[in-house]
């Protein structure tokens, strides 16, 4: 069995997080950091880049056809 400890950086605050069952919010260090990240996505502060400009109404019109 591999006993190598993998550590990652929390994407919200930068703290070190052990990647394993002892860190239930991984890659985040805490529930707080996880919720901050979720809120940023919900407020559209974070986005996945795209070349195409699509609005919600464009998406709906494609489904209707």
PyMOL commands that place a pseudoatom at each C-alpha (Angstrom):
pseudoatom trace, name=CA, resn=UNK, resi=1, chain=A, elem=C, hetatm=0, pos=[0.000, 0.000, 0.000]
pseudoatom trace, name=CA, resn=UNK, resi=2, chain=A, elem=C, hetatm=0, pos=[1.262, 3.465, -0.875]
pseudoatom trace, name=CA, resn=UNK, resi=3, chain=A, elem=C, hetatm=0, pos=[1.710, 5.642, 2.232]
pseudoatom trace, name=CA, resn=UNK, resi=4, chain=A, elem=C, hetatm=0, pos=[2.634, 8.758, 0.256]
pseudoatom trace, name=CA, resn=UNK, resi=5, chain=A, elem=C, hetatm=0, pos=[0.899, 11.867, 1.604]
pseudoatom trace, name=CA, resn=UNK, resi=6, chain=A, elem=C, hetatm=0, pos=[-0.438, 14.161, -1.112]
pseudoatom trace, name=CA, resn=UNK, resi=7, chain=A, elem=C, hetatm=0, pos=[-0.899, 17.800, -0.192]
pseudoatom trace, name=CA, resn=UNK, resi=8, chain=A, elem=C, hetatm=0, pos=[-2.708, 20.412, -2.278]
pseudoatom trace, name=CA, resn=UNK, resi=9, chain=A, elem=C, hetatm=0, pos=[-3.306, 24.115, -1.875]
pseudoatom trace, name=CA, resn=UNK, resi=10, chain=A, elem=C, hetatm=0, pos=[-6.823, 25.276, -0.965]
pseudoatom trace, name=CA, resn=UNK, resi=11, chain=A, elem=C, hetatm=0, pos=[-8.070, 27.193, -4.028]
pseudoatom trace, name=CA, resn=UNK, resi=12, chain=A, elem=C, hetatm=0, pos=[-9.769, 29.788, -1.817]
pseudoatom trace, name=CA, resn=UNK, resi=13, chain=A, elem=C, hetatm=0, pos=[-7.253, 30.673, 0.907]
pseudoatom trace, name=CA, resn=UNK, resi=14, chain=A, elem=C, hetatm=0, pos=[-4.060, 28.867, -0.065]
pseudoatom trace, name=CA, resn=UNK, resi=15, chain=A, elem=C, hetatm=0, pos=[-3.747, 26.731, 3.079]
pseudoatom trace, name=CA, resn=UNK, resi=16, chain=A, elem=C, hetatm=0, pos=[-2.226, 23.278, 2.704]
pseudoatom trace, name=CA, resn=UNK, resi=17, chain=A, elem=C, hetatm=0, pos=[-4.752, 20.431, 2.561]
pseudoatom trace, name=CA, resn=UNK, resi=18, chain=A, elem=C, hetatm=0, pos=[-3.942, 16.737, 2.898]
pseudoatom trace, name=CA, resn=UNK, resi=19, chain=A, elem=C, hetatm=0, pos=[-5.679, 14.854, 0.067]
pseudoatom trace, name=CA, resn=UNK, resi=20, chain=A, elem=C, hetatm=0, pos=[-7.413, 12.069, 1.962]
pseudoatom trace, name=CA, resn=UNK, resi=21, chain=A, elem=C, hetatm=0, pos=[-10.400, 11.075, 4.059]
pseudoatom trace, name=CA, resn=UNK, resi=22, chain=A, elem=C, hetatm=0, pos=[-9.199, 13.275, 6.922]
pseudoatom trace, name=CA, resn=UNK, resi=23, chain=A, elem=C, hetatm=0, pos=[-10.014, 16.285, 4.688]
pseudoatom trace, name=CA, resn=UNK, resi=24, chain=A, elem=C, hetatm=0, pos=[-13.707, 15.934, 3.798]
pseudoatom trace, name=CA, resn=UNK, resi=25, chain=A, elem=C, hetatm=0, pos=[-13.862, 19.281, 1.948]
pseudoatom trace, name=CA, resn=UNK, resi=26, chain=A, elem=C, hetatm=0, pos=[-10.850, 18.650, -0.296]
pseudoatom trace, name=CA, resn=UNK, resi=27, chain=A, elem=C, hetatm=0, pos=[-9.540, 20.420, -2.281]
pseudoatom trace, name=CA, resn=UNK, resi=28, chain=A, elem=C, hetatm=0, pos=[-10.788, 23.070, 0.159]
pseudoatom trace, name=CA, resn=UNK, resi=29, chain=A, elem=C, hetatm=0, pos=[-9.468, 23.283, 3.706]
pseudoatom trace, name=CA, resn=UNK, resi=30, chain=A, elem=C, hetatm=0, pos=[-12.888, 23.910, 5.266]
pseudoatom trace, name=CA, resn=UNK, resi=31, chain=A, elem=C, hetatm=0, pos=[-16.612, 24.140, 4.626]
pseudoatom trace, name=CA, resn=UNK, resi=32, chain=A, elem=C, hetatm=0, pos=[-16.215, 27.943, 4.758]
pseudoatom trace, name=CA, resn=UNK, resi=33, chain=A, elem=C, hetatm=0, pos=[-13.742, 27.977, 1.848]
pseudoatom trace, name=CA, resn=UNK, resi=34, chain=A, elem=C, hetatm=0, pos=[-15.949, 25.556, -0.091]
pseudoatom trace, name=CA, resn=UNK, resi=35, chain=A, elem=C, hetatm=0, pos=[-18.978, 27.848, 0.329]
pseudoatom trace, name=CA, resn=UNK, resi=36, chain=A, elem=C, hetatm=0, pos=[-16.990, 30.953, -0.618]
pseudoatom trace, name=CA, resn=UNK, resi=37, chain=A, elem=C, hetatm=0, pos=[-15.998, 29.243, -3.877]
pseudoatom trace, name=CA, resn=UNK, resi=38, chain=A, elem=C, hetatm=0, pos=[-19.579, 28.119, -4.540]
pseudoatom trace, name=CA, resn=UNK, resi=39, chain=A, elem=C, hetatm=0, pos=[-20.822, 31.668, -3.951]
pseudoatom trace, name=CA, resn=UNK, resi=40, chain=A, elem=C, hetatm=0, pos=[-18.300, 33.043, -6.452]
pseudoatom trace, name=CA, resn=UNK, resi=41, chain=A, elem=C, hetatm=0, pos=[-19.604, 30.641, -9.113]
pseudoatom trace, name=CA, resn=UNK, resi=42, chain=A, elem=C, hetatm=0, pos=[-23.222, 31.470, -8.244]
pseudoatom trace, name=CA, resn=UNK, resi=43, chain=A, elem=C, hetatm=0, pos=[-22.519, 35.222, -8.510]
pseudoatom trace, name=CA, resn=UNK, resi=44, chain=A, elem=C, hetatm=0, pos=[-20.790, 34.549, -11.856]
pseudoatom trace, name=CA, resn=UNK, resi=45, chain=A, elem=C, hetatm=0, pos=[-17.506, 35.932, -10.514]
pseudoatom trace, name=CA, resn=UNK, resi=46, chain=A, elem=C, hetatm=0, pos=[-15.927, 32.723, -11.828]
pseudoatom trace, name=CA, resn=UNK, resi=47, chain=A, elem=C, hetatm=0, pos=[-16.626, 31.370, -15.299]
pseudoatom trace, name=CA, resn=UNK, resi=48, chain=A, elem=C, hetatm=0, pos=[-15.376, 28.773, -17.718]
pseudoatom trace, name=CA, resn=UNK, resi=49, chain=A, elem=C, hetatm=0, pos=[-14.011, 30.667, -20.732]
pseudoatom trace, name=CA, resn=UNK, resi=50, chain=A, elem=C, hetatm=0, pos=[-15.807, 30.254, -24.033]
pseudoatom trace, name=CA, resn=UNK, resi=51, chain=A, elem=C, hetatm=0, pos=[-15.362, 31.666, -27.511]
pseudoatom trace, name=CA, resn=UNK, resi=52, chain=A, elem=C, hetatm=0, pos=[-19.122, 31.758, -28.041]
pseudoatom trace, name=CA, resn=UNK, resi=53, chain=A, elem=C, hetatm=0, pos=[-21.348, 34.402, -26.443]
pseudoatom trace, name=CA, resn=UNK, resi=54, chain=A, elem=C, hetatm=0, pos=[-24.501, 32.589, -25.315]
pseudoatom trace, name=CA, resn=UNK, resi=55, chain=A, elem=C, hetatm=0, pos=[-27.272, 34.022, -23.179]
pseudoatom trace, name=CA, resn=UNK, resi=56, chain=A, elem=C, hetatm=0, pos=[-29.847, 32.111, -21.180]
pseudoatom trace, name=CA, resn=UNK, resi=57, chain=A, elem=C, hetatm=0, pos=[-32.484, 32.940, -23.801]
pseudoatom trace, name=CA, resn=UNK, resi=58, chain=A, elem=C, hetatm=0, pos=[-30.200, 31.590, -26.575]
pseudoatom trace, name=CA, resn=UNK, resi=59, chain=A, elem=C, hetatm=0, pos=[-29.887, 28.299, -24.716]
pseudoatom trace, name=CA, resn=UNK, resi=60, chain=A, elem=C, hetatm=0, pos=[-33.663, 28.089, -24.329]
pseudoatom trace, name=CA, resn=UNK, resi=61, chain=A, elem=C, hetatm=0, pos=[-34.335, 28.822, -27.999]
pseudoatom trace, name=CA, resn=UNK, resi=62, chain=A, elem=C, hetatm=0, pos=[-31.990, 25.993, -29.037]
pseudoatom trace, name=CA, resn=UNK, resi=63, chain=A, elem=C, hetatm=0, pos=[-33.963, 23.576, -26.850]
pseudoatom trace, name=CA, resn=UNK, resi=64, chain=A, elem=C, hetatm=0, pos=[-37.279, 24.702, -28.350]
pseudoatom trace, name=CA, resn=UNK, resi=65, chain=A, elem=C, hetatm=0, pos=[-36.252, 23.830, -31.939]
for i in range(1, 65): cmd.bond("trace and resi %d" % i, "trace and resi %d" % (i + 1))
show_as sticks, trace
zoom trace
